[in-house]
Amino acid sequence: MISFNEVHGEGDLLEIEKLAAVIWHEHYTPIIGKNQVVYMLQKFQSVDAMSRQISQGFHYLRIDDNGDLIGYLAYEKRNSELFLSKIYVLKQYRGKGVGKRALQHVMDAARELNCGKVTLTVNKLNTNAIKAYEKTGFIKKGPVVQDIGLGYVMDDFIMEKQLEPG
């Protein structure tokens, strides 16, 4: 049974850090290369980085299947919108509705926080994720390139979905 559980403490963050390494090396190495994957894991998905993000207002949630960690997500309220920062699921769980349920969970959280839309950024070459977002009603709003240091950039699309009330 799939459940979404708020992250509590360093133990959860350590589990997510390990899971992130598995997911990122498998999924992103062909897209951005091993060196950038290693850099981004340290910069954005380490226990220290996630702890800092949580202290700045991000919500991190475990995605569990019968108590086993199979993915995670993170979001932050930004004025009247919810920014979906991260949504990652182990390869063997993709295509089985887990991501769709996770997105629904994010939409519900956005409504509870009185947000009128959900926004996110997605790598321009992450075509499967882009298709999945579009299938659930997200539209591309334009490109964005962000310098993340050491000569690396995130070359993304900004996507958003307007929320219906209720």
C-alpha positions as CSV (number, residue, x, y, z in Angstrom):
1,M,0.0,0.0,0.0
2,I,1.4,3.4,-1.1
3,S,1.6,6.1,1.6
4,F,3.1,9.6,1.8
5,N,4.7,10.4,5.1
6,E,6.3,13.6,6.3
7,V,10.1,13.2,6.9
8,H,11.1,13.2,10.5
9,G,14.7,13.5,11.5
10,E,18.1,12.6,10.2
11,G,17.3,8.9,9.9
12,D,14.6,9.6,7.2
13,L,16.9,12.1,5.5
14,L,19.8,9.5,5.4
15,E,17.5,7.0,3.8
16,I,16.4,9.5,1.2
17,E,20.0,10.5,0.5
18,K,20.9,6.9,-0.3
19,L,17.7,6.4,-2.4
20,A,18.5,9.6,-4.3
21,A,21.9,8.3,-5.2
22,V,20.3,5.1,-6.7
23,I,17.6,7.0,-8.6
24,W,19.8,9.8,-9.8
25,H,22.7,7.7,-11.1
26,E,20.3,5.4,-13.0
27,H,18.1,8.1,-14.4
28,Y,20.1,11.2,-14.8
29,T,23.6,10.0,-15.8
30,P,22.5,9.5,-19.4
31,I,20.9,13.0,-19.4
32,I,23.5,15.2,-17.6
33,G,26.5,12.9,-17.1
34,K,28.0,11.3,-14.0
35,N,30.1,14.2,-12.8
36,Q,27.1,16.6,-12.7
37,V,25.0,13.9,-11.0
38,V,27.6,13.5,-8.3
39,Y,27.8,17.3,-7.8
40,M,24.0,17.8,-7.8
41,L,23.5,14.9,-5.3
42,Q,25.9,16.6,-2.9
43,K,24.5,20.1,-3.5
44,F,20.8,19.3,-3.3
45,Q,20.2,15.8,-2.0
46,S,22.6,15.4,0.8
47,V,21.3,15.2,4.4
48,D,22.8,18.7,5.1
49,A,21.2,20.2,1.9
50,M,17.8,18.7,2.7
51,S,18.0,19.8,6.3
52,R,18.8,23.3,5.2
53,Q,15.9,23.2,2.7
54,I,13.5,22.0,5.4
55,S,14.6,24.8,7.7
56,Q,13.8,27.2,4.9
57,G,10.2,26.0,4.5
58,F,10.3,22.9,2.2
59,H,8.2,19.9,3.0
60,Y,9.8,16.5,2.4
61,L,7.7,13.4,2.2
62,R,8.7,9.8,1.9
63,I,6.8,7.7,-0.6
64,D,6.5,4.3,1.0
65,D,5.1,0.9,-0.2
66,N,4.1,-1.1,2.9
67,G,6.7,0.8,4.9
68,D,9.6,0.5,2.3
69,L,11.0,3.7,1.0
70,I,10.4,3.7,-2.8
71,G,10.6,7.5,-3.6
72,Y,10.3,11.0,-2.2
73,L,9.0,14.4,-3.0
74,A,9.5,17.9,-1.8
75,Y,7.6,21.1,-2.2
76,E,7.5,24.7,-0.9
77,K,4.7,27.2,-0.8
78,R,5.7,30.4,-2.6
79,N,3.0,33.1,-2.2
80,S,-0.1,31.8,-3.9
81,E,1.6,28.8,-5.7
82,L,3.1,25.6,-4.6
83,F,6.5,24.8,-6.1
84,L,7.1,21.1,-6.6
85,S,10.9,20.8,-6.1
86,K,11.4,17.1,-6.2
87,I,9.5,14.0,-7.1
88,Y,11.5,10.8,-7.6
89,V,10.4,7.2,-7.7
90,L,12.5,4.0,-8.0
91,K,12.6,2.7,-11.6
92,Q,10.7,-0.5,-10.8
93,Y,7.8,1.5,-9.5
94,R,7.5,3.9,-12.5
95,G,4.6,3.3,-14.8
96,K,2.5,1.8,-12.0
97,G,0.6,4.9,-10.9
98,V,2.9,5.9,-8.1
99,G,4.0,9.1,-9.7
100,K,0.4,10.0,-10.6
101,R,-0.7,9.4,-6.9
102,A,2.3,11.5,-5.7
103,L,1.2,14.3,-8.0
104,Q,-2.3,14.1,-6.7
105,H,-1.0,14.3,-3.2
106,V,0.9,17.5,-4.1
107,M,-2.3,18.9,-5.7
108,D,-4.2,18.2,-2.5
109,A,-1.5,19.8,-0.4
110,A,-1.6,22.9,-2.7
111,R,-5.3,23.2,-2.2
112,E,-5.0,22.9,1.6
113,L,-2.4,25.7,1.5
114,N,-4.7,27.8,-0.6
115,C,-2.5,27.8,-3.7
116,G,-4.0,28.5,-7.1
117,K,-1.4,26.6,-9.1
118,V,1.5,24.2,-8.9
119,T,4.8,25.0,-10.7
120,L,7.9,22.9,-11.2
121,T,11.0,22.7,-13.3
122,V,12.0,19.7,-15.3
123,N,15.2,19.0,-17.4
124,K,14.5,19.6,-21.1
125,L,15.8,16.2,-21.9
126,N,13.7,14.3,-19.3
127,T,11.1,13.5,-21.9
128,N,9.2,10.8,-20.0
129,A,8.7,13.1,-17.1
130,I,7.6,16.0,-19.3
131,K,5.0,13.7,-21.0
132,A,3.8,12.5,-17.6
133,Y,3.4,16.1,-16.4
134,E,1.6,17.1,-19.6
135,K,-0.7,14.1,-19.3
136,T,-1.8,15.4,-15.9
137,G,-2.5,18.9,-17.1
138,F,0.8,20.8,-16.7
139,I,1.8,23.1,-19.5
140,K,5.2,24.5,-20.4
141,K,5.6,28.1,-19.6
142,G,9.1,28.5,-21.0
143,P,12.7,27.6,-20.6
144,V,15.0,28.5,-17.6
145,V,18.7,27.9,-17.3
146,Q,20.1,28.2,-13.8
147,D,23.8,28.3,-13.0
148,I,24.4,25.9,-10.1
149,G,28.2,26.3,-9.7
150,L,31.4,24.6,-10.9
151,G,30.4,25.3,-14.5
152,Y,27.2,23.3,-14.3
153,V,23.7,24.5,-15.2
154,M,20.2,23.2,-14.9
155,D,18.6,23.5,-18.4
156,D,14.9,23.1,-17.6
157,F,11.4,23.9,-18.7
158,I,9.1,25.7,-16.2
159,M,5.8,23.9,-16.1
160,E,2.6,24.8,-14.3
161,K,-0.9,23.6,-13.6
162,Q,-3.7,25.8,-12.6
163,L,-5.8,24.3,-9.9
164,E,-9.6,24.1,-9.8
165,P,-11.1,25.0,-6.4
166,G,-12.1,22.1,-4.2
